[in-house]
Amino acid sequence: MAQESAQAQLVLKLGYRGGAFSGFAEQEGCRTVAGELRQALQTVLHREVELTCAGRTDAGVHAVAQYVSVPVWGDELELSGRRLMASLTALVPDDMSVRAIMRASANFSARFDAESRSYRYRISCGRPRPMLLYGHTWWLRPAPDLDVDAMSRAAAHLVGEHDFTSFCKVSSARMLLEDGRSLSRCLQEVRVSRVEELGEPVVAIDVTGNAFLHNMVRIITGTLVEVGRGQRQPEWVAEVLAACDRTAAGQTAPPEGLTFVHVAYPTGLLTPWA
């Protein structure tokens, strides 16, 4: 079918359990979030679709608020939101959930119109195995309890606009630099706290920023854990940041503890699909 000019954007708020996916972005021969969603949308709309997402997630990373925009036109503008929700819910696999369906103007982009993105990383400490949160936390065992106050002081060094080369996967940093693109990002918040979810205690690292580099939140987490374990002082994180060298930072935390939790858009850009 020939591509027509978009008259609006169909915007989906999407959740998924990342364990069985090779990340969001489509890859030949791999099961991906975008691949499953594309198949469902093409079945509903009876044509090929073009997807734009708020932010790609790595293999094993979860989401409760991934946003995806799809250009629509013609009779598609008259589709019932209730019918769209029912059809997509039936078509996507059990480890995905279409959580809301919205409408935006034709020039809206789920990626470029996002003002900020937020992630939560969960850590379970100690010998007891996580139960309901298993597969959604990094289980540190056996290990002394993390010093959350020290981690919070360390995290403060990351807030603001910085060159985050030390917190980016090396191959991705190289590609960005070769393309003449910046590795600077602005973080509005990096907060470390103790919370209880589904009756289980976890250390939560909440990070909000304008955009993120490849593995950035997971490397931040691995670095803060070294401080929490008493292996490094909080001031060390400022040295890691200034080094602009991936080898200066801590390990890349495993993907299962990370969840994409929120995207902020300017007020009024998105309205419910009636």
C-alpha atoms as one frame of an Amber mdcrd trajectory, in Angstrom:
protein
   0.000   0.000   0.000   1.359   3.429  -0.891   2.371   5.599   2.047  -0.076
   8.456   2.601   0.439  11.727   4.427  -0.254  11.360   8.133  -3.290  13.245
   9.420  -2.650  12.300  13.056  -0.513  10.057  15.236  -1.836   7.002  17.034
   0.084   6.924  20.328   0.322   3.797  22.460   1.447   3.598  26.070   3.051
   0.183  26.256   4.240  -2.116  29.032   6.280  -5.297  28.725   8.231  -7.839
  30.747  11.597  -7.758  29.059  12.975 -11.157  30.004  12.024 -12.933  26.775
  12.731 -10.018  24.414  15.987  -9.085  22.677  15.239  -5.446  23.470  12.803
  -2.999  21.879  14.412  -2.459  18.476  13.743  -4.953  15.711  16.544  -7.387
  14.880  16.457 -10.073  12.250  15.905 -13.503  13.754  15.193 -12.138  17.250
  12.012 -11.684  19.247  11.673  -7.966  19.976   9.056  -5.618  21.407   8.879
  -3.577  18.203   8.560  -6.712  16.098   5.619  -8.045  18.116   3.905  -4.657
  18.222   4.397  -4.056  14.502   2.793  -7.396  13.680  -0.237  -6.592  15.859
  -0.676  -3.078  14.413  -0.336  -4.284  10.828  -3.048  -6.852  11.472  -5.384
  -4.161  12.847  -4.622  -1.471  10.248  -4.187  -3.854   7.292  -0.999  -2.152
   6.110   2.653  -1.681   6.930   3.341   0.682   9.816   6.161   2.995  10.873
   6.970   2.987  14.605   8.692   5.714  16.646   9.426   5.001  20.317  10.293
   7.227  23.280  13.476   5.300  24.000  14.926   1.931  23.049  15.382  -0.580
  25.851  18.028  -3.301  25.969  17.415  -7.032  26.056  15.877  -8.035  29.389
  14.803  -4.518  30.405  11.150  -4.011  31.401   8.732  -1.122  30.794   5.461
   0.143  32.212   5.373   3.371  30.188   7.022   3.030  26.800   5.386   5.381
  24.280   5.126   4.521  20.589   3.701   6.769  17.859   2.301   5.555  14.532
   1.146   7.815  11.633  -2.527   7.296  10.705  -4.879   8.752   8.096  -8.244
   8.412   6.362 -10.744   5.972   7.825  -8.233   5.040  10.526  -9.067   8.322
  12.278 -12.596   7.010  12.885 -11.559   3.742  14.532 -13.054   3.176  17.967
 -10.588   3.408  20.839 -12.404   0.604  22.622 -12.132  -1.627  19.558  -8.470
  -0.757  19.046  -7.703  -1.607  22.660  -9.559  -4.919  22.470  -7.925  -5.904
  19.178  -4.389  -5.018  20.215  -4.770  -6.687  23.618  -5.824  -9.878  21.844
  -2.988  -9.705  19.331   0.055  -8.839  21.451   1.712 -11.641  23.464   1.102
 -12.205  27.156   4.316 -10.431  28.191   3.156  -7.166  26.575   0.321  -4.816
  27.540  -1.227  -1.897  25.666  -1.974   0.329  28.660  -3.509   3.355  26.918
  -4.321   4.619  23.422  -4.022   8.319  22.612  -4.157  10.731  19.691  -1.652
  13.439  18.771  -1.130  15.845  15.864   0.413  14.615  12.636   3.849  16.062
  13.461   4.065  14.499  16.937   7.010  12.170  17.662   7.110   9.873  20.679
  10.895  10.304  20.643  11.554  13.940  19.844   8.643  15.503  21.752   9.576
  13.798  25.027  10.768  16.307  27.642  12.191  13.658  29.963  12.386   9.932
  30.543  12.463   8.117  33.873  13.782   4.723  34.920  13.736   2.766  38.161
  16.408   0.208  39.018  15.553  -2.254  41.803  18.084  -4.084  43.965  17.290
  -6.900  46.419  19.946  -7.413  49.088  20.742 -10.451  51.209  20.251 -14.205
  51.225  16.446 -14.509  50.865  15.474 -14.993  47.251  13.089 -12.312  45.910
   9.690 -13.849  45.281   7.097 -11.761  43.429   9.847  -9.392  42.309  12.100
 -12.183  41.062  13.217 -11.335  37.542  12.621  -7.635  38.199  15.467  -6.917
  40.616  19.217  -7.390  40.828  19.619  -9.920  43.631  22.883  -9.166  45.445
  23.880 -12.221  47.461  25.444 -12.812  49.831  26.195  -9.183  50.525  26.086
  -6.672  53.368  23.235  -4.202  53.238  23.875  -1.239  50.950  24.657   2.168
  52.468  21.851   4.167  50.867  23.004   7.469  52.386  26.454   7.100  50.827
  24.893   6.131  47.499  22.690   9.237  47.653  25.697  11.485  48.233  27.466
   9.820  45.322  24.416  10.174  43.069  24.310  13.928  43.658  27.467  14.292
  41.551  25.564  13.015  38.500  22.737  15.554  38.548  22.948  18.264  35.889
  24.419  18.337  32.398  27.635  16.358  31.993  29.627  14.330  29.503  28.558
  10.775  30.433  31.174   8.926  28.344  32.203   6.965  31.456  28.639   5.672
  31.717  28.151   4.560  28.102  28.835   1.242  26.391  32.171   1.632  24.598
  31.004   0.606  21.117  28.024   2.954  21.304  30.164   5.860  22.505  32.533
   5.273  19.603  29.698   5.340  17.071  28.262   8.553  18.503  31.637  10.264
  18.375  32.253   9.087  14.803  28.885  10.595  13.849  29.869  13.881  15.486
  27.189  13.517  18.167  27.488  14.562  21.806  27.724  12.240  24.791  26.440
  14.981  27.079  23.131  14.387  28.817  21.196  16.266  31.503  19.917  14.380
  34.534  17.230  16.112  36.598  17.202  13.480  39.346  19.194  10.517  40.610
  17.521   9.351  43.818  18.398   6.334  45.959  15.857   5.107  48.508  14.527
   2.101  50.362  11.043   1.085  49.281   8.719  -1.865  49.662   7.060  -3.346
  46.599   4.709  -6.346  46.710   5.729  -6.904  50.311   9.458  -7.090  49.555
  12.157  -4.546  50.522  14.301  -3.177  47.700  16.810  -0.402  47.167  15.423
   1.737  44.341  17.508   3.996  42.112  15.252   6.462  40.281  16.831   8.343
  37.380  15.189  11.066  35.267  16.898  12.787  32.349  16.353  14.399  28.991
  17.867  11.387  27.216  20.121   8.412  27.927  23.154   6.688  26.451  23.432
   2.950  25.853  23.619   1.117  29.229  23.780   4.476  31.046  21.391   3.720
  33.928  22.816   0.239  34.410  26.392   1.570  34.600  25.274   4.304  37.013
  23.731   1.561  39.151  26.830  -0.621  39.087  28.939   2.381  40.065  26.666
   3.428  42.935  26.610  -0.149  44.254  30.396  -0.007  44.704  29.845   3.025
  46.937  26.966   1.315  48.748  29.158  -1.689  49.494  31.832   0.548  51.001
  34.333  -0.225  48.250  34.478   3.425  47.160  33.827   6.836  48.686  30.948
   8.967  47.355  33.403  11.520  45.923  34.810   8.843  43.619  31.762   9.180
  41.367  32.784  12.745  40.489  36.203  11.376  39.444  34.532   8.714  37.290
  32.424  11.354  35.565  35.432  13.581  34.881  37.505  10.687  33.498  35.276
  10.285  30.387  36.469   6.677  30.292  34.209   3.630  30.618  36.928   1.695
  32.467  36.792   4.235  35.295  33.200   3.329  36.247  31.703   0.279  37.925
  30.168  -2.782  36.332  27.099  -2.750  34.112  24.254  -3.907  36.354  22.150
  -6.773  34.938  19.157  -5.789  32.793  16.402  -7.472  34.809  16.505  -4.849
  37.561  15.728  -1.965  35.189  12.254  -0.686  34.299  11.307   2.212  32.009
   8.669   3.930  34.163   7.680   7.335  32.750   7.907   9.747  29.823   6.946
  13.409  30.241   5.383  15.282  27.316   4.232  18.906  27.145   0.696  19.380
  28.444  -1.975  19.024  25.787   0.043  17.114  23.191  -1.728  13.825  23.898
  -5.485  13.292  24.198  -7.414  10.036  24.746  -8.404   8.195  21.586 -12.219
   8.253  21.793
